[in-house]
Amino acid sequence: MVDERNKLMANQSIGKLLLNLSAPATVGMLVQAMYNLTDTIFVGRGLGEDSVQGIAGIAIVFPIQMILMAVAMTIGLGGASIISRSLGAKDLQMAEKTLGNMITLVLILSTLFTLLGSIYIVPLLRIFGATPTILPFSFDYLSIILYGTIFFSFSMAINNVLRAEGNAKDAMLVMVISGVINIILDPIFIFGFHMGVKGAALATVIAQIIGVIYLMKYFISGRGIIALKVQNLTLQYDIVRETFAIGISGFARQASSSIVVVLINHNLGLYGGDIAIAVYGIINRLFMILFMPMFGIIQGMQPIVGFNYGARNLTRVRDSVILSIKITSGIAVFGFLVLYLFPGQLFSIFTTDQQLIDSGISSMHIIVLAIPLIGYQIVGSAFYQSIGKARPSLILSLARQVIFLIPLVIILPRFFELTGVWMAFPIADSLAFGLTYLMLSKELKLLNRII
């Protein structure tokens, strides 16, 4: 099995290999995005007069979940990069040690996150922008989500190991199983048991637990290339250091997104009230549907780039990056057209509140203007991460959210009020694209010279 997968990574045509690895990842991530979407839809449809506050309450919790995702992605992406390159260099022992260290890091950090989150839950929600009318809904949702932290973190981080092995099918199944279960449980808890936002949170936690059970069964049964061994659970400094050095770009991207959402929620509460926060909550969910196929391509690209970079097959590295740029850019253009042309129909799925729908239409027409440039940005950061170049990956991960978007979100509303919040997005996307193009085009030219 090891030799067969390694041969595919080294010799199969880039197009076919990228399809085989990214298609399952894309399907799995779309299902994951769908259950986040259905949480918002069922809450919006199930709370009646409180639908705006319910949607806004979930929107307030989302950046807190993003911080959790950031920690899990740091471990998952950093560890997966080491594993991909280790398999390419035929160093199975290093790959197995990395898996053990990843699991230990997940257990330690997720436990810490749960404890601190439970102790400071109310101040945390206020910091993240919860207004007095939104706070009860945010509290109900987050108080349950926190208990699923360890399962959510484990699933997100360790799922990357399956992709690093080249086993995209089982990585997809983990996400599909948990996603489908969440979608099934949502209406049961929200409508059947009349649990409201608590029901949406409980459905999410149960779904993640089942996903973790599948992952544990996978490793314990010995179906993977990499074996889970107890002795490898002991943390090893060089592995931990490299994991965080490489994965920190993923953390920066997610954590900075969380900071941006906090700033945005506060500005939205100031200039637009609960409805503006709810609008952004819905837009975030719709963006997840758009971004997941692009991230699926990235998750297919990264093990190919990492393996072949480790094997010094640079032609395949270059070809993988170029093809990924073309596909993600195509997805971004298609997403832009759908979001720009049909915002009213999309918002109507979530709510019957006409004021919320009208606000959503005008906001969407501004915020999506530079979406066609997103695909190139994502590939650029992922490329550097795959080859173990932490610094440029970190710079590109920070570019959109920290370097450009945060200052714009702070400055523009002072002149344009609520419209300024929405204007910050296309401007930041355009600037981040320019920076990514300068860096990545130079790297690709260097690869061409070496080849």
Backbone torsions as a table, in degrees:
resi	resn	phi	psi	omega
1	MET	NA	-41.7	-179.8
2	VAL	-60.8	-50.4	-178.3
3	ASP	-62.7	-39.6	-177.5
4	GLU	-64.0	-46.0	-180.0
5	ARG	-67.2	-39.6	179.0
6	ASN	-63.7	-38.8	178.2
7	LYS	-63.8	-39.4	178.2
8	LEU	-63.6	-44.2	-179.9
9	MET	-63.0	-31.4	-175.0
10	ALA	-91.6	-26.6	-168.1
11	ASN	-126.2	-26.2	-176.9
12	GLN	-64.4	147.8	-179.4
13	SER	-55.4	142.1	-175.1
14	ILE	-58.5	-43.8	-178.5
15	GLY	-60.8	-46.6	-179.0
16	LYS	-68.7	-41.5	-179.6
17	LEU	-65.3	-43.0	178.9
18	LEU	-63.2	-40.2	177.6
19	LEU	-63.6	-46.0	-177.6
20	ASN	-63.4	-35.2	-178.1
21	LEU	-86.5	-35.4	-174.2
22	SER	-87.6	-31.0	-178.2
23	ALA	-59.7	-50.4	176.7
24	PRO	-61.5	-39.6	178.8
25	ALA	-62.8	-40.4	-179.9
26	THR	-64.8	-45.5	178.5
27	VAL	-60.0	-47.3	-179.5
28	GLY	-60.8	-44.1	-178.0
29	MET	-71.0	-33.2	176.2
30	LEU	-65.0	-39.4	177.3
31	VAL	-64.7	-41.6	176.5
32	GLN	-59.8	-44.5	179.1
33	ALA	-64.8	-34.9	-179.4
34	MET	-64.8	-37.2	-178.6
35	TYR	-74.7	-28.1	170.1
36	ASN	-65.6	-37.4	178.6
37	LEU	-65.8	-44.7	-177.5
38	THR	-68.0	-32.5	173.3
39	ASP	-52.6	-49.6	-177.3
40	THR	-68.9	-39.6	-179.6
41	ILE	-64.4	-49.5	-177.7
42	PHE	-66.2	-37.3	176.5
43	VAL	-65.4	-45.5	-179.7
44	GLY	-61.9	-36.5	-179.0
45	ARG	-86.5	-20.6	-171.7
46	GLY	-98.0	-11.5	-175.2
47	LEU	-102.4	1.2	175.8
48	GLY	59.1	-121.5	-177.1
49	GLU	-65.3	-20.6	-179.4
50	ASP	-93.6	13.6	-173.9
51	SER	-62.9	-39.8	-179.8
52	VAL	-62.5	-45.6	-180.0
53	GLN	-68.1	-35.4	178.3
54	GLY	-64.8	-46.6	177.7
55	ILE	-63.8	-43.0	179.1
56	ALA	-64.6	-35.7	179.2
57	GLY	-62.3	-43.4	176.4
58	ILE	-66.4	-36.9	179.1
59	ALA	-62.8	-35.8	178.9
60	ILE	-67.6	-37.9	-178.8
61	VAL	-73.0	-26.6	-174.6
62	PHE	-54.6	-46.0	179.0
63	PRO	-65.4	-26.7	174.8
64	ILE	-68.3	-41.8	175.1
65	GLN	-62.8	-32.9	179.6
66	MET	-66.1	-33.4	176.1
67	ILE	-65.8	-42.1	175.1
68	LEU	-60.4	-44.1	177.0
69	MET	-61.1	-37.3	-179.1
70	ALA	-62.5	-43.5	178.9
71	VAL	-64.3	-46.4	-179.7
72	ALA	-63.4	-40.1	180.0
73	MET	-68.3	-34.4	176.5
74	THR	-57.4	-49.2	179.9
75	ILE	-68.4	-45.4	-175.8
76	GLY	-66.1	-49.0	-177.5
77	LEU	-72.4	-41.2	178.3
78	GLY	-64.1	-47.5	178.9
79	GLY	-64.6	-40.6	-179.9
80	ALA	-64.0	-36.7	177.6
81	SER	-62.3	-43.3	177.8
82	ILE	-63.8	-43.3	-178.2
83	ILE	-64.7	-44.3	179.5
84	SER	-59.0	-47.2	-179.1
85	ARG	-69.4	-33.0	177.5
86	SER	-66.7	-41.8	177.5
87	LEU	-66.3	-38.1	176.8
88	GLY	-63.4	-33.8	178.6
89	ALA	-90.2	5.7	178.5
90	LYS	62.1	36.5	178.0
91	ASP	-109.1	79.8	-175.7
92	LEU	-67.2	-34.3	-178.9
93	GLN	-61.9	-42.6	178.5
94	MET	-64.0	-39.4	179.0
95	ALA	-62.7	-41.1	-179.1
96	GLU	-70.3	-38.0	176.2
97	LYS	-63.4	-38.2	179.9
98	THR	-64.5	-42.3	177.7
99	LEU	-58.3	-47.5	179.8
100	GLY	-60.0	-42.7	178.9
101	ASN	-66.1	-36.7	178.2
102	MET	-61.9	-43.6	-179.2
103	ILE	-63.6	-44.1	179.8
104	THR	-63.0	-42.4	178.7
105	LEU	-62.7	-40.7	178.1
106	VAL	-60.8	-46.4	-178.4
107	LEU	-62.1	-45.0	-177.8
108	ILE	-66.5	-51.2	-173.2
109	LEU	-72.1	-36.5	-179.8
110	SER	-70.7	-35.5	175.8
111	THR	-63.4	-43.4	177.9
112	LEU	-61.9	-42.6	-179.7
113	PHE	-62.2	-43.0	-179.6
114	THR	-63.2	-45.6	-178.8
115	LEU	-62.9	-49.7	-178.4
116	LEU	-66.1	-40.0	179.3
117	GLY	-63.3	-39.9	-179.8
118	SER	-68.4	-37.4	-178.6
119	ILE	-70.5	-40.9	-173.0
120	TYR	-111.1	32.2	-171.0
121	ILE	-62.3	-45.3	-177.6
122	VAL	-69.0	-49.9	176.2
123	PRO	-58.6	-35.7	179.9
124	LEU	-62.4	-45.5	-178.9
125	LEU	-66.1	-36.3	178.2
126	ARG	-67.8	-39.6	177.2
127	ILE	-61.3	-37.3	-176.8
128	PHE	-83.1	6.5	169.4
129	GLY	106.3	10.9	-180.0
130	ALA	-70.2	124.0	174.2
131	THR	-82.8	166.2	179.8
132	PRO	-55.1	-33.7	-179.4
133	THR	-79.7	-23.8	-179.4
134	ILE	-90.1	-29.2	-172.6
135	LEU	-51.5	-45.6	-179.0
136	PRO	-59.5	-37.6	-179.5
137	PHE	-71.9	-41.4	177.3
138	SER	-62.7	-41.7	-179.6
139	PHE	-62.5	-46.9	-179.9
140	ASP	-58.9	-39.8	-177.8
141	TYR	-72.8	-50.5	-174.5
142	LEU	-69.6	-34.9	-177.4
143	SER	-59.7	-27.7	177.5
144	ILE	-90.7	-41.1	-179.6
145	ILE	-56.2	-37.0	-177.3
146	LEU	-58.9	-32.8	-179.2
147	TYR	-71.4	-16.1	177.8
148	GLY	-97.9	8.5	-175.0
149	THR	-55.6	-47.9	-175.4
150	ILE	-64.0	-36.4	-179.1
151	PHE	-74.1	-41.1	177.9
152	PHE	-62.3	-45.1	-178.8
153	SER	-65.1	-44.2	-179.3
154	PHE	-60.9	-48.1	-178.0
155	SER	-61.7	-46.0	-177.3
156	MET	-67.7	-41.4	-177.0
157	ALA	-74.5	-50.6	-171.5
158	ILE	-76.3	-22.6	176.2
159	ASN	-59.5	-27.9	177.7
160	ASN	-65.7	-25.5	179.1
161	VAL	-66.0	-39.9	178.9
162	LEU	-62.2	-39.5	178.7
163	ARG	-69.7	-36.5	178.1
164	ALA	-63.0	-29.8	175.8
165	GLU	-74.8	-14.6	-174.0
166	GLY	90.2	11.1	-178.6
167	ASN	-99.4	75.1	-177.0
168	ALA	-72.7	-25.2	-176.2
169	LYS	-64.3	-49.9	-179.1
170	ASP	-70.0	-32.8	175.6
171	ALA	-61.6	-38.1	177.0
172	MET	-66.9	-43.1	-175.8
173	LEU	-61.9	-36.6	177.7
174	VAL	-58.1	-47.1	-177.5
175	MET	-72.2	-38.5	-179.3
176	VAL	-66.3	-45.3	-179.2
177	ILE	-59.3	-51.1	-178.8
178	SER	-66.5	-37.1	179.9
179	GLY	-65.7	-45.6	-179.3
180	VAL	-65.0	-41.7	178.6
181	ILE	-61.1	-42.0	178.5
182	ASN	-61.6	-44.1	-179.4
183	ILE	-63.7	-37.7	178.9
184	ILE	-69.1	-42.4	-175.7
185	LEU	-74.9	-28.2	-177.6
186	ASP	-51.1	-58.8	-177.6
187	PRO	-66.5	-28.7	179.1
188	ILE	-64.2	-48.1	-177.8
189	PHE	-75.9	-40.1	-175.4
190	ILE	-74.0	-47.5	-176.8
191	PHE	-95.1	-47.1	-176.3
192	GLY	-65.6	-47.1	-179.1
193	PHE	-98.6	1.6	177.2
194	HIS	53.2	44.9	-176.6
195	MET	-93.9	-8.0	178.7
196	GLY	60.2	-135.8	-177.5
197	VAL	-66.6	-26.5	175.8
198	LYS	-62.7	-38.3	178.6
199	GLY	-64.0	-40.2	178.2
200	ALA	-63.2	-41.5	179.9
201	ALA	-67.2	-43.2	-178.8
202	LEU	-63.8	-39.8	177.5
203	ALA	-60.6	-40.0	179.4
204	THR	-64.6	-45.0	-178.5
205	VAL	-63.9	-46.1	-179.8
206	ILE	-61.3	-41.7	179.9
207	ALA	-62.0	-40.2	-180.0
208	GLN	-68.2	-37.1	177.8
209	ILE	-59.9	-43.2	-179.5
210	ILE	-66.9	-36.8	176.1
211	GLY	-61.9	-40.7	179.0
212	VAL	-65.8	-39.5	177.2
213	ILE	-58.2	-41.8	178.5
214	TYR	-62.9	-43.9	-179.8
215	LEU	-62.6	-44.6	-180.0
216	MET	-62.6	-40.7	178.5
217	LYS	-62.6	-37.5	-179.8
218	TYR	-60.6	-48.6	-176.7
219	PHE	-75.4	-39.5	-178.8
220	ILE	-66.3	-34.5	-178.7
221	SER	-75.9	-9.2	178.5
222	GLY	75.4	25.0	-179.0
223	ARG	-77.0	-19.5	-177.4
224	GLY	-91.7	169.7	174.8
225	ILE	-67.4	-39.8	-174.2
226	ILE	-94.8	129.3	179.9
227	ALA	-92.6	144.6	175.3
228	LEU	-91.0	113.7	-177.4
229	LYS	-120.8	136.8	-175.2
230	VAL	-58.1	-39.9	-176.3
231	GLN	-64.9	-20.4	-179.9
232	ASN	-84.5	-3.2	177.9
233	LEU	-74.3	-17.1	176.8
234	THR	-70.1	127.0	-176.1
235	LEU	-65.1	137.0	178.8
236	GLN	-117.6	123.7	-169.5
237	TYR	-55.3	-46.7	-175.0
238	ASP	-66.1	-33.6	178.2
239	ILE	-71.3	-45.1	179.3
240	VAL	-61.4	-44.1	-179.2
241	ARG	-62.1	-46.4	-178.9
242	GLU	-69.4	-37.2	177.9
243	THR	-57.7	-47.4	-179.3
244	PHE	-73.6	-34.1	179.7
245	ALA	-62.8	-41.3	-178.5
246	ILE	-82.3	-43.3	-176.2
247	GLY	-75.6	-12.0	-176.1
248	ILE	-61.7	-26.3	177.7
249	SER	-66.6	-38.4	175.7
250	GLY	-64.6	-40.8	177.2
251	PHE	-62.9	-45.0	-178.8
252	ALA	-60.0	-42.2	-179.1
253	ARG	-63.9	-47.6	-177.7
254	GLN	-72.5	-44.4	-178.3
255	ALA	-65.3	-40.4	178.3
256	SER	-66.5	-33.4	175.1
257	SER	-61.7	-39.4	178.9
258	SER	-64.4	-43.6	178.6
259	ILE	-61.6	-41.7	179.1
260	VAL	-61.3	-43.9	-179.3
261	VAL	-62.5	-38.8	177.5
262	VAL	-60.5	-49.2	179.1
263	LEU	-60.9	-42.7	-179.1
264	ILE	-64.7	-45.8	-179.5
265	ASN	-60.1	-40.6	178.1
266	HIS	-64.6	-43.4	178.6
267	ASN	-67.2	-38.3	178.4
268	LEU	-65.4	-41.1	177.0
269	GLY	-62.8	-35.3	-179.0
270	LEU	-73.4	-44.0	-172.7
271	TYR	-100.0	-18.2	-176.1
272	GLY	-134.7	-9.7	177.9
273	GLY	75.9	-164.0	-176.0
274	ASP	-59.9	-35.5	-178.3
275	ILE	-64.0	-42.3	179.5
276	ALA	-63.3	-39.3	177.4
277	ILE	-64.7	-40.7	177.9
278	ALA	-64.7	-39.7	177.1
279	VAL	-57.5	-48.4	-178.9
280	TYR	-65.8	-34.7	176.3
281	GLY	-60.8	-42.0	179.0
282	ILE	-69.7	-43.4	178.8
283	ILE	-59.3	-41.3	177.5
284	ASN	-58.8	-42.3	179.4
285	ARG	-65.2	-40.4	178.9
286	LEU	-66.9	-38.4	177.3
287	PHE	-62.9	-34.5	178.1
288	MET	-60.2	-40.4	177.9
289	ILE	-63.5	-38.1	178.9
290	LEU	-70.0	-45.2	-173.2
291	PHE	-75.3	-28.4	-174.7
292	MET	-60.0	-43.0	175.0
293	PRO	-61.0	-35.1	177.9
294	MET	-68.3	-42.3	176.7
295	PHE	-66.6	-30.3	175.2
296	GLY	-62.9	-42.3	175.8
297	ILE	-61.9	-42.4	179.2
298	ILE	-61.2	-43.3	-178.5
299	GLN	-69.9	-22.8	171.3
300	GLY	-79.1	-35.6	-178.5
301	MET	-70.5	-40.9	-170.2
302	GLN	-60.2	-46.8	177.6
303	PRO	-65.2	-31.1	177.8
304	ILE	-66.5	-48.2	-179.7
305	VAL	-64.9	-45.5	-178.8
306	GLY	-63.1	-45.4	-179.5
307	PHE	-62.9	-49.7	-175.1
308	ASN	-73.9	-27.1	173.3
309	TYR	-68.1	-40.8	176.3
310	GLY	-64.8	-33.6	179.3
311	ALA	-86.5	-0.7	179.8
312	ARG	63.9	30.4	175.2
313	ASN	-98.2	80.3	-168.8
314	LEU	-74.7	-22.5	176.8
315	THR	-62.4	-43.3	179.1
316	ARG	-68.8	-31.9	176.0
317	VAL	-61.8	-52.0	-178.9
318	ARG	-60.4	-47.3	-177.1
319	ASP	-63.2	-35.5	178.4
320	SER	-65.4	-41.6	-179.0
321	VAL	-66.5	-46.2	-177.6
322	ILE	-63.3	-44.6	179.3
323	LEU	-64.5	-38.7	179.3
324	SER	-64.4	-37.8	177.7
325	ILE	-62.5	-44.0	-179.1
326	LYS	-62.2	-44.4	-176.7
327	ILE	-70.1	-47.3	-178.5
328	THR	-64.9	-35.0	177.8
329	SER	-67.0	-38.1	176.3
330	GLY	-62.5	-42.7	177.8
331	ILE	-62.8	-42.1	-178.5
332	ALA	-62.9	-42.1	179.2
333	VAL	-64.3	-44.3	178.8
334	PHE	-61.3	-44.9	178.9
335	GLY	-61.3	-40.5	177.9
336	PHE	-58.5	-46.4	-178.4
337	LEU	-61.6	-43.8	-179.4
338	VAL	-64.9	-47.9	-176.7
339	LEU	-67.9	-36.4	-177.4
340	TYR	-76.2	-36.7	-173.9
341	LEU	-86.6	-26.5	-173.2
342	PHE	-127.8	42.1	-177.7
343	PRO	-65.7	-37.4	-179.0
344	GLY	-62.9	-44.7	179.1
345	GLN	-64.0	-38.1	-179.3
346	LEU	-67.6	-43.8	179.6
347	PHE	-67.3	-29.7	-179.7
348	SER	-67.3	-19.9	176.5
349	ILE	-66.0	-33.6	-174.0
350	PHE	-89.1	-30.3	-170.5
351	THR	-154.8	158.6	172.3
352	THR	-105.9	2.2	179.5
353	ASP	-71.6	110.2	-173.0
354	GLN	-66.1	-34.2	178.8
355	GLN	-65.3	-39.2	177.3
356	LEU	-65.1	-41.4	179.5
357	ILE	-64.7	-46.7	-179.4
358	ASP	-62.0	-42.6	177.6
359	SER	-63.5	-37.8	179.5
360	GLY	-64.4	-39.5	-179.0
361	ILE	-62.6	-50.6	-177.4
362	SER	-65.4	-36.8	180.0
363	SER	-68.4	-43.6	-177.5
364	MET	-61.6	-38.9	-178.1
365	HIS	-61.5	-23.2	178.2
366	ILE	-93.0	-47.2	-168.1
367	ILE	-67.2	-23.4	-174.3
368	VAL	-95.3	2.2	-168.8
369	LEU	-58.2	-33.4	-178.4
370	ALA	-107.0	15.9	179.9
371	ILE	-56.1	-36.0	179.5
372	PRO	-56.9	-17.8	-178.4
373	LEU	-89.1	-8.4	-171.7
374	ILE	-64.7	-40.2	-175.4
375	GLY	-56.8	-42.9	-179.9
376	TYR	-63.5	-40.7	179.4
377	GLN	-60.9	-45.7	-176.0
378	ILE	-64.7	-42.8	179.6
379	VAL	-64.0	-40.4	-179.0
380	GLY	-58.8	-49.4	179.9
381	SER	-64.9	-42.2	-178.1
382	ALA	-66.3	-33.9	179.2
383	PHE	-60.5	-51.2	-179.1
384	TYR	-63.6	-35.9	178.2
385	GLN	-64.2	-40.8	-177.0
386	SER	-65.3	-33.6	-176.9
387	ILE	-95.5	6.2	173.9
388	GLY	82.3	17.1	177.8
389	LYS	-95.6	93.6	-169.8
390	ALA	-68.9	-40.8	-172.7
391	ARG	-64.8	-53.2	178.7
392	PRO	-63.9	-33.2	176.6
393	SER	-63.4	-40.8	178.7
394	LEU	-64.5	-42.9	-179.6
395	ILE	-59.9	-46.4	-178.5
396	LEU	-70.2	-31.4	177.4
397	SER	-68.8	-33.9	-179.4
398	LEU	-83.3	-19.5	-170.1
399	ALA	-55.0	-57.9	-174.7
400	ARG	-66.7	-48.2	-170.4
401	GLN	-79.9	-46.6	-172.1
402	VAL	-95.3	-53.7	-174.0
403	ILE	-66.0	-38.4	-174.4
404	PHE	-110.6	-51.6	-169.7
405	LEU	-69.0	-43.9	-178.1
406	ILE	-59.0	-49.9	177.3
407	PRO	-59.9	-38.4	-179.0
408	LEU	-66.9	-39.2	179.1
409	VAL	-65.7	-31.3	178.9
410	ILE	-76.8	-41.8	-171.8
411	ILE	-83.9	-49.8	-170.2
412	LEU	-61.5	-40.6	179.4
413	PRO	-60.9	-22.7	178.3
414	ARG	-66.7	-24.9	-179.3
415	PHE	-103.4	-35.7	-173.3
416	PHE	-118.2	5.2	179.6
417	GLU	53.9	-130.6	-174.1
418	LEU	-60.7	-38.7	178.8
419	THR	-60.5	-34.3	179.8
420	GLY	-62.2	-33.2	177.0
421	VAL	-61.8	-47.1	-178.3
422	TRP	-69.6	-34.8	-180.0
423	MET	-63.7	-28.9	-176.6
424	ALA	-60.0	-32.3	-174.7
425	PHE	-67.0	-55.8	-179.3
426	PRO	-64.3	-32.7	178.7
427	ILE	-66.6	-45.5	179.2
428	ALA	-63.9	-40.6	178.7
429	ASP	-61.8	-40.5	-179.7
430	SER	-66.4	-43.1	179.9
431	LEU	-67.5	-40.8	179.4
432	ALA	-65.5	-36.8	176.4
433	PHE	-61.8	-44.0	179.9
434	GLY	-59.7	-43.5	178.8
435	LEU	-65.3	-44.0	179.2
436	THR	-61.7	-41.4	-179.5
437	TYR	-62.4	-42.9	-179.9
438	LEU	-61.0	-43.2	-176.3
439	MET	-75.5	-47.2	-173.8
440	LEU	-72.0	-38.4	179.7
441	SER	-63.0	-37.0	176.9
442	LYS	-64.8	-40.5	179.9
443	GLU	-66.6	-39.8	179.8
444	LEU	-68.2	-36.6	175.9
445	LYS	-63.8	-38.1	177.8
446	LEU	-64.4	-42.8	177.1
447	LEU	-61.2	-40.5	179.1
448	ASN	-62.7	-38.2	179.5
449	ARG	-68.2	-40.0	179.5
450	ILE	-67.1	-40.8	-179.3
451	ILE	-64.7	NA	NA
